Every structure is written in structure tokens, then in C-alpha cells.
């Protein structure tokens, strides 16, 4: 009785200070109610109202008092609901340990009374909290389980939040296709329940995800849809975010009029709203637009302003974009020293961002089986425990008799099993003798086949050797003869030292050519003469890019080339040493055929489960009639570089063979005097596992 009086006093005291009419009414009603399950339910309504108003201290006090009453009444649903609200409050306070503990307790109670909606509600909350903590596999498992229940019961409000949470989780784990799928589901449900804010956010999210997938036309479609449904009087932040992003998408297609329309509007709008993040995006994008339209001074002013804002807001993504644009700006102006300065800052920031711990990607997550199966009633919190001492004597005697019979049956079974084993062993010994004789015959046959195969392989090796030496003998002879001729002239005092120094660049080039020829020849020979088998492994292709870029830094600097590394963390399943040879060859070729001030871009992405690598340059390009000759070993096709660098004609032939050994493809897209794009497609996972 004292507890009930305490509750009533608390209820009345809170009623005096309440600022909400509904809370006042509920508090007064509770003060005069009998201490039964109806009072618990009414108290839960009050707790929910306090929770929505974020009055967590008051809500927790009511939770504790109501839990005591529910326990005294043995009202399991009331205990479960109170425990769930306690977990929600701990979540708001970022006390995840106590939150998870109370969620699990609440779910156990809901399972006991087979309340599927309660189970789903708790599972969805657990999923959300685990996703926030970075435990994506556990979080997705719980949220998927909740969604299956919400879908069966057509609970659209709950589905809207659950779909949105799952979409965010998949986005955070870089599973963009799944993120798009659940954003679409959230959008459809939000249309049904006429959730205007939800519709706007889902539409914008879909546009951003399509942009990440480089499906830029789809991104434009959904950005424009989002823009059309915005309220110009209230949706300032969303409008300021979408306008520069939409303009940037049009800029990718060089549709300058549309890009300019949205970017100028976005710049003015964000200045007016004093939205720093939106202003930063708009300045970077419109700076890029003006740079492409050769309005260099205006672009420089806008990019400098964006740089200052990016430093203040610490927006590293936009700062990285600003570095890249400054690099292109200074390169366009011929200020290559400044361009290298921005390039260094770009690489350092890109490396630091790539070192941030990435979430563990759950590749396949099945929902939990939360179907209530316990045959329990809601009349007791704990099941009744029965010990042997409480059993009737007749039951104990029956048990002892059955146990004796059970042991006798086991003994008989063991005896029969022993006899069977003995019989089988005797039979097996005879079979073993026959198998040994058969194995000897099989081994002899295998040896014979191996000798024949080895003979055939040696014949092929001799043919390959003849082919190789006929291809490279002329080039190698020319390079070495040229070097020897220079040295003989110096030895015989036929030229002065000053004249010899003038010839050193050509001598060095001939040595480089011979070195490259031997390098390719050795790799080719290794793959053909030793019948090299790839040893595939999972590795990060970005590490290979960084290593190979370092090898050409001097040549890049000599030619004043802008080298842009747009690579990202990405797994490739192949022989790493073979891939390194191919990547080095493509990067070296890009440098070779680029002119002063040209741009080389290195990038990668995952498309349809395959790793796509691209080395692009704005160099001299390849004539249409020569493209078919690049990968044909019998053509031995080679041309000189922009500084008369000589080639061996073997590099791309080797590249093609090494890529195909690793179940991949290599191809080129090129336009003369515009540039070339070399693509490699390789597996991103072990398809055999």
C-alpha cells in the first residue's frame, strides 16, 4: 500500500509541473486508478508521451515505479514494455551497454508471451544501435528480422524507419546496390503514409547513390525530382545541398548551360542562407565549370574562397576536391611548381582518408529466426523448476527400471558392432592387396603420360624461344651497338669530352631502351619457358598504384605532366606480381605518349562483381588503324614517344597474356590527338570459394 501511495504522490507532483495538457490529464487519471494491469497500461501511455518530449529523467522515474507494479502483478507484457522504454532512454544517453542489456531482456519477455510486434520493435531498435556502433552484421541481422514482421502486418510507419535504417547501414558498408534497394522501399512506403519529409530525403539519397555508382543520368533524374518537391519556404538546407550537386552532375556531361544554371543559383542561395557546407560545394563546382570554360581568373578566385571555407569547416572530402581543382588550375596556367605543391597535398590527404578504418562488410546476412516457439503462458515470469526430490516414488522407480533396460541394450549393441567390425577388417585386408596392385599399374600409366607431356612441352618451349629471339634480336642489337659506338668514339679520342656530354641523353635513352627490352623479355620468358602458373591472392590494388606511380615520378616531373591518382581501396583476386607488371607497363606507356602539360588519371571501381582498372591520358592517342595491332604478338608493333622514347613492341603483348592468365580482359579506347584509356577487368573475389 505504501508503494501505491508513493506512486500517487509522484504522479501528482509531476502533474503540477507538467507543461503538456495530455500529460496533465494522464497524470490525474493515474492518481485515482486501482493498482492493476490497466493502471500499468495507462502509465505506459504517459511514459511514451514523456519520451517523445525528451523528458527522459521523468520518464525513467515512471518506468521504475511502473515496473515494480507490473512485477507485483506478474504482468509480463507490462514488464516487457517498461524494460523496452528503459532501453530507449539508455540509448538516448549513449549508454549502449545498459541499452543492449535491457533490449535483450525485453525481447525475451516478448518471446515468452509470443508478442511478435513487440519482438520486431525491439529487434529493430537493437539493429539500429548495433549499426551505429559499427557492428553491421549483427545490426543488419536484427533489422532484417524486424522488417519481415512489419511487412507481414503492414505496419508502414515502422517499415519506413526500418527501411531507412537498413539503407543507411548498407551505405556505410559501401554496399551501394543494397542501399539503393532499401531507399526505394522506404520511398514507396513514405508515399503511402504521405510522409513528405521522408519522401524528400529518400529521393535525394537515391540520387546521391546513383552518383556514387557513376550512373549520372539517373542521379540527375532523382536530384530534379527532389528539387521539384521541396518547399522553398522551409527546405533551405536540402535546397542548398541539392543545387550544386545537380549542377555538378550536368558538368560531367559538359552540358555547361544547365550546369551553370544550377550552380549559379546554388551559389547565390547558399550565400543568402549563410550555409557554409552548401557554399563550399557550390564554389568548388562553379570553379570547375569556369576552369573548363577557360575563365581562369574567375575560377582561381572561387577555388581560393572554397579552400578557405574547407579549412575552417574541416570538410575533407570537399578539400580533396579543391586540391585536385587547384592542381588542374595551376597546370593550365603553366605554373607547374604550384601544381606539384597541390598534387602533394592531394596525395597526402587522400592517403590519410584511405587509412581510416573501413567497416567490416557483411557479405551475406540472414535474418534472425524470432518466431516464438515456447509453449509458455503469461502467468509466471520464471518457469516452475521441478527436482528429483519432488517426484513421486513410483515415478522414480519406473525411471530406475527403464535405465537398467537401456544399459543392457547398449551392451548388446556394442557386442554386435564389435563382431561386424572384425568381419569388415578381414574383408578389407583382401581388398587392400587388390588395391595395391591396381595402384602400381595406375602409377606406371601416369609416369608414361607425364613423360609424353613433358616431351610435348619441351617442343613448345623451343618454338617459343625461336619466336622470341627473332622478335627482339634486331632491337637489342641496335641499342647495344649504338652504346658501343659512342664508347669507341670516346676511347679513340675521335670526339671531345664536351661533344660526348652532349650525346649522353641519347646514350642514356638507348640504355633505357635496352633495359626495358630485357625486362620485358625476362618476364615473357619466365611466363612461357617455365609455364608460369598464376598464384592468385586478394590484395588492395591501390597499394600497387602507389608503388608504380613512385617509379615514374622523375619522368612525370621532366615532362611537366599532371598525374592524378583517383584510385580507391579495392580488392583484386589475381597474381599480384603479374598485375604489377601490367600496371607498370600501362603507366609507363601513358607517360611515354603524353606531352608537356598533359594529364594522366589512374582510377578503379567495382562493377558487376569485377574490379575495373583504368589508366587514362590526354596524350597523342592511337590511330584507328593501329589499335588492332597493339596486343598482337606477331605484329611486334611499336612507336616512339613524345620525346622520341623508343619501345620494344612486347609490353602490351605481355600485358595481355598476364591478364588473361588471371581470368581477366584488357582493352583500349583511344582517339588520335585526344588521348587513350586502357582498361583492365579482373576478378574482385575468389569465385571458386
Steps between C-alpha positions, in 0.01 A plus 500: 500500500790736577634451148166595349486814713855587389401456136194720546707774667755489217226512241337800664829686541587457136151608402561835673812568290381350170478733203311263276121473517495132411760422765296694757191300414682164513664587831168585664338182367784284636470652847148358542540162329515164677837326510435248217616428144279781366699747708825357361374548142389857571837574658673371186302751293627777728859369476474505120384865504787600729746313277375683190552832683856382591421529872715196566555544876126517568432215259761279672349568843158385374663197332655388828179546700282335234742205471458429873122498468513275190731255682270487803210425263713250303392696188765393248394729215520798735849396613610456137369844397663673797831326434479608135446865596791477745720375213384789277595753768844340546545521123425874503765537772754303289520236776515215247595227747188549716287564191592166337454318832146639541413441132594133533301461823198665338522276194517186717180609674323571169607156377352348814156645427538457119455871430646515146453876468688557825777266379530690172501837678787396727696329219480812286631713789784254561580508129517879499724522806738228371525672161592828674769315697644353178384142566343481156448123473311484833312821426387393154397158631271655763354766269426247225320282755288795611415596143364154419250540787410861410436393140271214602293735716508795254640737764603776260623755756735244653604378153590853391750541786633145469558522122675834545726360776595203283573725202733709717675187631561367151629841390743510793635161394538610136232258380352761271264268306336382823483858629311604184264202533395593856479872423252410223301292750503784753387742228202284402384460862545871570280579200230273645507671841545845339821574691613807306835546675577131464418508128739792446786333689456161331490661154816700573674189640421300185650779285822504708534122481459499120772765485733273701427220251592745220148467357485876462187523282302315767653729763381805304150350470462454876669829598247680279213302652619595848533865399145505362343385831697731730319775685690825417390655830620225734738260324797739489769251600391232251469751216845639576641146493328379181557800269883475480487119483254513209715759322806277547319206341423706188861617494614137465324492161641844406145638481628840603173696473308268735799468730541878516129551570498277808849591627441877485163458674661272760780750564259791549260294710767371739653847539158635592438219752861522629525122454876435512484136390272579205709805409817286501346243264369774270836685484695184417251404229469844341880540517526176301244632250692823444828310476356282221372815325852654518385775743817446700504815715138455612562131569808586708303748713220250566734210577701713743180596684396132509844406636462744790152368589611135473781563749263665748225237473750210482301348213770261377304363206449846347857600598630203299291613201637853543861374494432315173342809341787726616742250344318522165475881529875552550581247229277693256684822588837331450588536870623143531687554827174610664319209337746258661440671835124434474568150371702417813223633725246299298692173543564555872134569576385214276737260679386617843134453403570153359663398832179564695369167623237368263203301634502126468272423209238233581478319164196288587275564797201283578226631730471352847231242554288678760189288462366433851510125562486477877182349637490732798219698654508851635413394850856465621824679422721199575409141408427270792809294589443138600772292668531123547415538867154637407417200277270226622673172619327296226638732234854462641471120502377495138794715400752261663345198324512672160861605556609136566329382183664780306853400615440131407397604148814711464720203603335271242537763232872537580556122472326479161697802377831336603417183302410705194822702523713181522328357191548822307871517590562151366324583173685830474844336522429303181369807323811697601728252322297533183504882526881503539544306177260732321681810636834374363350465153341849523830657608684347205239639265525845660881498461470414133248779440718749691805417284296551181362829630846623597633415153216693339562796733871511411411515131272797567772672705746472210246655265436788743874556543553528123209740472625721784855533370383578148277781637749673732842434344483798266393758764744373761785495249429861394493629859821327610683583174413866543633505857822325391550746211483796739752340735740415211494862382598617846766230535663594167487875583290552188272740692569739782358454848270801447361341184458171684309672783260636239437144382440363851113545490482288183739245652284485816187453291657208315599343831143546631362339187730199535411472868125511426541243225686261729249556782207411277691214343582348838139521617375355174756219517408426859134466412557292185814292563409407858130460422428756773179435689333797673483489879189707567443682828279781627687832511428874497558635148553852641828382660623390155410839349691690766812284451498533122424874502815553709711335226400758235512814716825624341375453143167665593691797640730519195199525268296726734216246486210524749449153649164466683448200726125437532551147621315361801524200727393203292565128514633303203530121490799425276875435496633823648842489326334457161259788562793721608676431167185595305427818702864614471489447124178703459620789719839510322325506160271782616805709599676408176216623277406812703615847407604787726202601716291193415300324772520133603217366718510166682175359640318183595148385588298184558235428236282187494735322739810577288791735576538755217836680474545802272818688395395807300715766334437812291803421282547443127254210478506208259396497135192287434685268262768428764272404793458142375880457488566588867442159660604276207832333578574418135482870400776624737336846471685797657517879460722771649387715792450876509869545585608234251498229765535162333289194579556127479167393353461229765345687794131482412537145366636395839226700675227323302639153578542574871149645535342204320698257719311657792154458340489866397465722195693802369383750238558856383292800393698768319459801274799645319618836644241470782634221719466135599326293766635153582264277698569179693223279638598249772310290757439684828434182700592133495218358288597143592449547874 
